[in-house]
């Protein structure tokens, strides 16, 4: 029996909950924090990718997550070009002085692990 009445919605909710549960293992038990951390990491990554790659990444995301990924997207504006995962993580690290920024930095590491896990 479908929870929402549409298989596509049930599937995106299921995948999103799995991702949030995995992020919550790192950032703590608050699902809202996990959701905001996921969105912040994805938007930060999106803004540093060329539009073609940003769209390619979006196509691989669950439908629900894709919505937060594209939130406030300006395709003509690239904040800072990043050429490697190391450079992306290094770019985010200086902001760890603020408690939320520390959680975001931990979430970045967690999200990178999550992405590697689900690519297998």
Secondary structure, 3 states (H helix, E strand, C coil): CCCCCCHHHHHHHHHHHHHHHHHHHHHCCCHHHHHHHHHHHHHHHHCCCCHHHHHHHHHCCCHHHHHHHHCCCCCCCCCCCCCCHHHHHHHHHHHHHCHHHHHHHHHHHHHHHHHHHHHC
